[in-house]
């Protein structure tokens, strides 16, 4: 009735779902009113998120808010001891297999797991509706930041500890995490990633994503979330060796991020020193075997590169709250650069300036980047004074020159 708005909101549906089979009074009431037991509920909710992700009207959005579906899901999940609720079609094959091997039934453990997943599913669904509606003003315009911000993440890993040994830590990922990120990367080998490994690897891979793999090979080496060496090159091994030359001391025990498929020559060079993590879009079988000789070295394949132009939000916790801003998706290639000095830079200098800009975006302020021939020669990061950052970068450049005998 009511154009399909009222279909499942009926006592014979919800009674069959919510009735407890272990309570005689529930059983008697159900029989008195002709309410049959419902043992399995499979629900696909109206596609609200898909609707608002494409051009639409407010009426389109409202009509795609499911009412009866979430009610059945929550009812089933509440009565999980007797009812199984399925909200993810990807679960169908394993549930069918369990039922075939268990006389058509599902175990208590399975039903409880399905209930937890169901409540999480409706929570995410309602969060999307709340985020959408509270961002609309009375005139139908959409604010950049709504009155409410509901976030939903799934735990991917419990870490041995957090940033420091006395802190607990875990890694949570978005339900629809984008490809080519630390959240979706596949670990082929090595020890479990630590909290700091994940943080540093994310920093390294986001930075190397600034370099178009079709244009050049590039390597970023990160230590404590800051690049300590970055370089372009005709191939990965050249880019790696040039990045390493910037600060080989800090690179020891660091994270190496590459923008192309890891090959054997680059793998041999990287494994010459102690490295915590290598992350790349892909790797050759020979490279995988070379890295495999270092049992503790973690190798991650991301299946692609981060998109530096992608929209999104970044967040930082503060005491009692959350600071949120648009993701920094500015890229130097899209900027019009204006010379403000008496002498204009040469083409080679301008090329190096663009290179350094890509890196400075990913180094904690205050920061100074010295670059020459598409490689960093000194990085001063995270200083209270730009002068100190410049001094540190200059000293790093001097140390690197001495080590190379220049």
C-alpha positions as CSV (number, residue, x, y, z in Angstrom):
1,X,0.0,0.0,0.0
2,X,0.9,3.7,-0.3
3,X,3.0,3.2,-3.4
4,X,5.0,0.4,-1.8
5,X,5.9,2.4,1.2
6,X,4.2,-0.1,3.5
7,X,5.0,-3.7,2.6
8,X,6.9,-5.4,5.4
9,X,5.7,-3.3,8.4
10,X,3.2,-6.0,9.4
11,X,2.8,-8.1,12.6
12,X,3.0,-11.3,10.7
13,X,6.4,-10.3,9.4
14,X,7.9,-8.8,12.5
15,X,6.1,-11.2,14.8
16,X,7.7,-14.1,12.9
17,X,11.1,-12.5,13.2
18,X,11.0,-11.2,16.8
19,X,9.1,-14.1,18.4
20,X,11.2,-16.0,20.9
21,X,10.8,-19.8,20.4
22,X,12.1,-20.5,24.0
23,X,9.2,-18.6,25.6
24,X,5.9,-20.5,25.7
25,X,3.8,-17.3,25.8
26,X,5.5,-16.1,22.6
27,X,4.9,-19.4,20.9
28,X,1.2,-19.4,22.0
29,X,0.6,-15.9,20.8
30,X,2.1,-16.6,17.4
31,X,0.0,-19.7,16.9
32,X,-3.1,-17.8,18.1
33,X,-2.6,-15.1,15.4
34,X,-1.3,-17.4,12.7
35,X,2.2,-16.0,12.7
36,X,4.7,-18.4,11.2
37,X,8.3,-18.6,12.4
38,X,10.8,-16.8,10.1
39,X,14.3,-18.3,10.4
40,X,16.3,-16.5,7.7
41,X,16.0,-12.9,6.6
42,X,18.0,-11.6,3.6
43,X,17.7,-7.9,2.9
44,X,19.2,-5.5,0.4
45,X,18.5,-1.9,1.4
46,X,17.4,0.8,-1.0
47,X,20.5,2.3,-2.7
48,X,20.6,5.6,-0.8
49,X,24.4,6.2,-1.1
50,X,24.4,5.3,-4.7
51,X,21.5,7.7,-5.4
52,X,23.1,10.7,-3.7
53,X,26.4,10.0,-5.3
54,X,25.0,10.8,-8.8
55,X,23.0,13.8,-10.0
56,X,19.7,13.7,-8.1
57,X,16.9,15.7,-6.5
58,X,16.0,15.8,-2.8
59,X,12.9,13.8,-3.6
60,X,15.1,11.2,-5.2
61,X,17.2,11.0,-2.1
62,X,14.1,10.8,0.2
63,X,12.4,8.1,-1.8
64,X,15.6,6.0,-1.6
65,X,15.6,6.0,2.2
66,X,14.6,2.5,3.2
67,X,12.3,2.1,6.2
68,X,11.0,-1.5,6.2
69,X,14.4,-3.0,5.3
70,X,16.3,-1.6,8.3
71,X,13.4,-2.5,10.6
72,X,13.6,-6.2,9.5
73,X,17.4,-6.2,9.7
74,X,17.4,-4.8,13.2
75,X,14.6,-7.1,14.3
76,X,16.4,-10.1,13.0
77,X,19.7,-9.1,14.5
78,X,18.0,-8.6,17.9
79,X,16.6,-12.1,17.8
80,X,19.8,-13.7,16.5
81,X,19.5,-16.7,18.7
82,X,16.7,-17.9,16.5
83,X,16.9,-15.9,13.3
84,X,19.8,-15.5,10.8
85,X,20.0,-12.1,9.0
86,X,22.1,-11.6,5.9
87,X,22.9,-8.1,4.6
88,X,25.8,-8.9,2.3
89,X,25.4,-11.0,-0.8
90,X,29.1,-11.9,-0.6
91,X,28.2,-14.0,2.4
92,X,25.7,-16.2,0.5
93,X,28.2,-18.9,-0.7
94,X,29.7,-19.6,2.7
95,X,26.3,-19.6,4.4
96,X,24.8,-22.0,1.8
97,X,27.8,-24.3,2.4
98,X,27.3,-24.2,6.1
99,X,23.6,-24.9,5.8
100,X,24.2,-27.8,3.4
101,X,26.6,-29.4,5.9
102,X,24.5,-28.7,9.0
103,X,21.0,-30.0,8.1
104,X,19.9,-26.6,6.8
105,X,20.8,-24.7,10.0
106,X,23.4,-22.1,10.9
107,X,25.5,-22.2,14.1
108,X,25.0,-19.9,17.0
109,X,28.4,-18.4,16.3
110,X,27.5,-17.7,12.7
111,X,24.2,-16.1,13.6
112,X,25.8,-13.8,16.2
113,X,28.4,-12.8,13.7
114,X,25.7,-12.0,11.2
115,X,23.8,-9.9,13.8
116,X,26.9,-7.8,14.5
117,X,27.4,-7.2,10.8
118,X,23.7,-6.3,10.4
119,X,23.7,-3.7,13.2
120,X,26.9,-2.2,11.7
121,X,25.2,-2.2,8.3
122,X,22.2,-0.2,9.4
123,X,24.4,2.1,11.4
124,X,26.4,2.9,8.3
125,X,23.2,3.4,6.3
126,X,21.7,5.8,8.8
127,X,25.0,7.6,9.1
128,X,25.0,8.3,5.3
129,X,21.5,9.6,5.6
130,X,22.3,11.9,8.5
131,X,25.5,13.2,6.9
132,X,23.6,14.0,3.7
133,X,20.5,15.7,5.2
134,X,22.4,17.7,7.9
135,X,24.6,19.2,5.2
136,X,21.5,20.7,3.4
137,X,20.3,24.2,4.2
138,X,16.7,25.5,4.0
139,X,17.2,26.5,0.4
140,X,18.4,23.1,-0.6
141,X,22.1,24.1,-0.9
142,X,24.8,21.8,0.4
143,X,27.3,23.0,2.9
144,X,30.9,21.9,2.7
145,X,30.7,20.6,6.3
146,X,27.4,19.4,7.7
147,X,26.0,19.8,11.2
148,X,26.8,16.2,11.8
149,X,29.7,14.0,10.8
150,X,29.2,10.3,11.3
151,X,32.3,8.2,10.5
152,X,32.3,4.5,9.9
153,X,35.5,2.5,9.8
154,X,36.3,-1.3,10.0
155,X,39.2,-2.6,12.1
156,X,41.7,-4.1,9.7
157,X,44.4,-4.9,12.3
158,X,45.1,-4.7,16.0
159,X,48.7,-3.5,16.4
160,X,51.1,-4.9,19.0
161,X,51.3,-1.3,20.4
162,X,50.7,2.2,19.3
163,X,53.2,5.0,18.6
164,X,55.0,4.1,21.9
165,X,55.2,0.7,23.6
166,X,52.9,1.8,26.5
167,X,50.1,2.7,24.1
168,X,47.6,0.3,22.5
169,X,46.9,0.7,18.8
170,X,44.8,-0.5,15.9
171,X,44.3,0.2,12.2
172,X,40.8,1.0,10.9
173,X,39.9,1.4,7.2
174,X,37.0,2.9,5.3
175,X,34.3,0.5,4.2
176,X,34.9,1.7,0.6
177,X,38.6,2.6,0.8
178,X,40.1,3.7,-2.5
179,X,42.5,1.5,-4.4
180,X,46.1,2.4,-4.5
181,X,46.4,3.2,-0.8
182,X,47.8,1.7,2.4
183,X,44.3,0.7,3.4
184,X,43.9,-1.6,0.4
185,X,47.5,-2.7,-0.1
186,X,48.3,-6.4,0.0
187,X,51.1,-7.6,2.2
188,X,53.1,-10.4,0.5
189,X,55.6,-11.1,3.2
190,X,57.4,-9.9,6.3
191,X,56.5,-9.2,9.9
192,X,53.1,-7.7,10.8
193,X,53.0,-4.0,10.2
194,X,53.3,-1.9,13.3
195,X,51.4,1.3,14.1
196,X,54.4,3.4,13.0
197,X,55.0,1.3,9.9
198,X,51.5,2.0,8.7
199,X,51.8,5.7,9.4
200,X,55.1,6.0,7.7
201,X,54.2,3.8,4.7
202,X,51.1,5.9,4.2
203,X,53.2,9.1,4.2
204,X,55.7,7.6,1.7
205,X,53.1,6.3,-0.7
206,X,51.0,9.4,-0.7
207,X,54.2,11.4,-1.6
208,X,55.3,9.1,-4.4
209,X,51.9,9.3,-5.8
210,X,52.7,12.9,-6.8
211,X,55.0,11.5,-9.5
212,X,53.3,10.3,-12.7
213,X,54.7,6.8,-13.4
214,X,54.1,7.3,-17.2
215,X,56.5,10.3,-17.1
216,X,59.3,9.1,-14.8
217,X,60.3,6.5,-12.2
218,X,60.4,7.9,-8.7
219,X,61.4,6.8,-5.2
220,X,60.5,8.2,-1.8
221,X,62.3,7.2,1.4
222,X,60.5,8.1,4.6
223,X,61.6,8.0,8.3
224,X,59.3,9.0,11.1
225,X,56.6,10.2,8.6
226,X,58.9,12.7,6.8
227,X,60.7,12.1,3.5
228,X,64.5,11.9,4.0
229,X,65.2,11.3,0.3
230,X,63.3,11.7,-2.9
231,X,64.4,11.4,-6.5
232,X,63.2,10.8,-10.1
233,X,65.2,8.6,-12.5
234,X,65.0,6.8,-15.8
235,X,64.4,3.6,-13.8
236,X,63.6,2.6,-10.2
237,X,67.1,1.6,-9.2
238,X,68.5,4.9,-10.4
239,X,65.7,6.8,-8.6
240,X,66.3,4.8,-5.4
241,X,70.1,5.3,-5.3
242,X,69.7,9.1,-5.9
243,X,67.1,9.3,-3.1
244,X,69.3,7.3,-0.8
245,X,72.2,9.6,-1.4
246,X,70.3,12.5,0.1
247,X,70.5,11.0,3.6
248,X,71.6,7.5,3.8
249,X,71.8,7.6,7.6
250,X,68.2,8.4,8.1
251,X,67.2,6.0,5.4
252,X,68.5,3.0,7.5
253,X,65.4,1.3,8.8
254,X,63.1,3.5,6.7
255,X,60.2,3.0,4.3
256,X,60.8,2.8,0.5
257,X,57.9,3.8,-1.8
258,X,58.1,3.3,-5.6
259,X,55.7,4.5,-8.3
260,X,56.3,1.7,-10.7
261,X,56.4,-2.1,-10.6
262,X,59.3,-3.3,-8.4
263,X,61.9,-5.0,-10.6
264,X,64.8,-7.3,-9.7
265,X,67.5,-4.6,-10.0
266,X,65.7,-2.2,-7.7
267,X,64.9,-5.0,-5.2
268,X,68.6,-5.9,-5.0
269,X,69.6,-2.3,-4.3
270,X,67.0,-1.7,-1.7
271,X,67.8,-4.9,0.2
272,X,71.5,-3.9,0.5
273,X,70.6,-2.0,3.7
274,X,68.1,-2.6,6.5
275,X,64.6,-1.5,5.3
276,X,61.3,-1.8,7.2
277,X,58.8,-1.7,4.3
278,X,58.8,-1.6,0.5
279,X,55.5,-0.5,-1.1
280,X,54.9,-0.4,-4.9
281,X,52.0,-0.8,-7.3
282,X,53.2,-4.2,-8.2
283,X,56.3,-6.4,-8.3
284,X,57.9,-8.9,-10.7
285,X,58.2,-12.5,-9.6
286,X,62.0,-12.2,-9.5
287,X,61.8,-9.1,-7.4
288,X,59.4,-10.9,-5.0
289,X,61.9,-13.7,-4.7
290,X,64.8,-11.3,-3.9
291,X,62.9,-9.5,-1.2
292,X,61.8,-12.9,0.1
293,X,65.3,-13.6,1.2
294,X,64.8,-10.9,3.8
295,X,62.2,-12.7,5.9
296,X,61.3,-9.7,8.1
297,X,61.2,-7.1,5.3
298,X,57.6,-6.2,4.6
299,X,56.5,-6.0,0.9
300,X,53.2,-4.3,0.1
301,X,51.6,-4.2,-3.3
302,X,49.0,-1.5,-3.7
303,X,47.6,-2.3,-7.1
304,X,47.9,1.3,-8.2
305,X,49.0,4.7,-7.0
306,X,47.2,7.3,-4.9
307,X,45.5,10.1,-6.8
308,X,47.0,13.4,-5.6
309,X,44.0,15.2,-7.1
310,X,41.4,13.2,-5.4
311,X,38.9,15.0,-3.2
312,X,38.2,13.9,0.3
313,X,38.6,14.9,4.0
314,X,41.4,14.7,6.5
315,X,40.8,14.8,10.2
316,X,42.9,15.3,13.3
317,X,41.7,14.6,16.9
318,X,41.9,17.3,19.5
319,X,40.9,17.0,23.1
320,X,37.1,16.5,23.0
321,X,36.8,17.0,19.3
322,X,37.8,16.6,15.7
323,X,39.4,19.1,13.2
324,X,38.3,18.4,9.7
325,X,39.5,19.9,6.4
326,X,39.4,19.3,2.7
327,X,42.2,17.0,1.5
328,X,45.2,18.9,0.1
329,X,44.8,17.9,-3.5
330,X,46.7,20.9,-5.0
331,X,49.2,19.9,-7.6
332,X,52.0,22.1,-8.9
333,X,51.3,21.1,-12.5
334,X,47.9,22.8,-12.3
335,X,49.4,26.0,-10.8
336,X,50.4,29.2,-12.6
337,X,53.8,30.1,-11.1
338,X,54.8,33.7,-10.9
339,X,58.4,34.9,-10.6
340,X,58.8,37.4,-7.7
341,X,62.6,37.6,-7.6
342,X,64.8,39.9,-9.7
343,X,66.3,37.0,-11.6
344,X,63.9,34.5,-13.2
345,X,64.8,30.9,-12.7
346,X,66.2,28.9,-15.6
347,X,64.2,26.1,-17.1
348,X,66.4,23.6,-15.1
349,X,65.8,25.5,-11.9
350,X,62.1,25.8,-12.5
351,X,62.0,22.0,-13.1
352,X,63.7,21.4,-9.8
353,X,61.4,23.9,-8.0
354,X,58.3,22.0,-9.3
355,X,60.0,18.8,-8.1
356,X,60.7,20.2,-4.7
357,X,57.1,21.6,-4.4
358,X,55.7,18.0,-4.8
359,X,57.8,16.9,-1.8
360,X,57.3,20.0,0.4
361,X,53.5,19.2,0.4
362,X,54.3,16.0,2.3
363,X,56.9,17.3,4.7
364,X,55.9,18.7,8.1
365,X,56.2,22.4,8.5
366,X,58.4,24.4,8.9
367,X,60.2,22.7,6.0
368,X,62.9,23.6,3.5
369,X,63.7,21.4,0.5
370,X,66.9,21.7,-1.5
371,X,66.8,19.9,-4.8
372,X,69.1,19.6,-7.8
373,X,68.6,17.6,-11.0
374,X,65.3,16.1,-9.8
375,X,66.7,14.8,-6.6
376,X,66.6,16.1,-3.0
377,X,70.0,17.1,-1.7
378,X,68.8,18.3,1.7
379,X,65.5,18.2,3.7
380,X,64.9,20.2,6.8
381,X,61.6,19.1,8.4
382,X,59.3,20.0,11.2
383,X,61.2,22.9,12.7
384,X,59.7,25.8,14.7
385,X,61.8,28.2,12.7
386,X,62.3,28.3,8.9
387,X,65.9,29.3,9.6
388,X,66.5,26.1,11.6
389,X,64.9,24.1,8.8
390,X,67.2,25.7,6.3
391,X,70.3,25.1,8.4
392,X,69.3,21.4,8.9
393,X,68.7,21.0,5.1
394,X,72.1,22.7,4.4
395,X,73.9,20.4,6.9
396,X,72.2,17.3,5.4
397,X,73.4,18.5,1.9
398,X,77.0,19.0,3.2
399,X,77.0,15.5,4.8
400,X,75.7,13.9,1.7
401,X,78.3,15.7,-0.4
402,X,81.1,14.5,1.9
403,X,79.9,10.9,1.8
404,X,79.8,11.0,-2.0
405,X,83.2,12.7,-2.1
406,X,82.0,15.8,-3.8
